[in-house]
Amino acid sequence: MSLFKNAGQSASFFGNSYGYAVFPTIGKAGFGIGGAHGDGRVYEQRKYIGDTKMTQLSIGFQAGAEGFSEIIFFRASVRSTNSPRAISSLVRTSVRW
């Protein structure tokens, strides 16, 4: 988490978001067909509320492996009530793209 909080571009999002999902390590590998997977933690108004997973499948020209980190921020809006529902849904189900 400190990696994201100390990063210049993403640091300001922590104070302006309703919540966020942090994936410290996502492993990705493939040779023609690839996949990625990572476990994460979900925070609502800076409080830990549960765990989630990210899984990805890809097809196409690719060869190799890599690891990366990812964070997803949920914006709060006076006119929108979608952030709380999106965060609750994220904890109950895995993130899949």
N, C-alpha and C positions, 0 to 999 in steps of 0.2 A: 504494500500500500504506500509506503514512503517513496517508492520509485515514482508513482504518479503524483503524489502531493508535492514533491520537490521538482517536478518537471515544469518548465516555464509555461508551456501552453495549456496543459491540463489542470494545473494547480488552481486556477481561478474558478473552474467548474464545480469544485467541491462545495464552495459556499453558496453557489447559485442553483444547485440542483435539489430536487425533491429526494432523490435517491440514486443509487448506482450499484452496478454489479461488477465485481472485480475478478478477473481471471489471471492469477499470477503467472501461470505457465500453461500454454496450449502447445501441444506437440502436433506437428503436421508432417506427413510423409507421403510419397507417392511415386509411382512409375507407371505412367499412363492413367491409372486410376489411383486416386489419392484420398486421404482422409485426415481429419484433425479432431482432436478431443481435448477438453480441459474442464477442470472442476473450478467452481467459483463460489464466492460469497456475496450475498445481497444485503445492502444497507438501505434503510429507509430513514430519512432525516438523521443521518450519521449513526444510526443504531443498527447493529447486526440483527437480521431477522430470519436468515436461513441460507441454505446452500442451493446451488444450481449447477447445471452442466451445459457445455457447449459442444455440439457435434456437427461436423461438416463433411460432406462427400463431394469430390470433384472428379471430373473426367476431362481429359485433354492432354496436350503436350506438357509433360512434367516429369522430372526425375530429381529425387533428392529428399532431404528432410530439413526441418527447421523447428525452432521453438520460439515462441513470442508471447508477450503479455498483452492483455486487452482490458479495457474498462468501458462500460456502457453507462452513460449518464441519462437520468430521467428528469426532464425539466418540469418545474412547477409553474403553473399558470393560474391566475385568479379565475379565468374563464374556463379552465379545463379541470376535469376530475379524472382524467385518464392516467396520470402518473401513479396514484395509489393502486388502481386496478391493474396496471401493467406490472408493477412490482409484485403484487400478490400473485399474479399469474406466473411470473417468472420463478417464484419460489416453489409453487405447486408443480410446475412442469419444467422440462429442460428447454434450453434455448436451442433451436435447430434452424439453420438456414440452408 
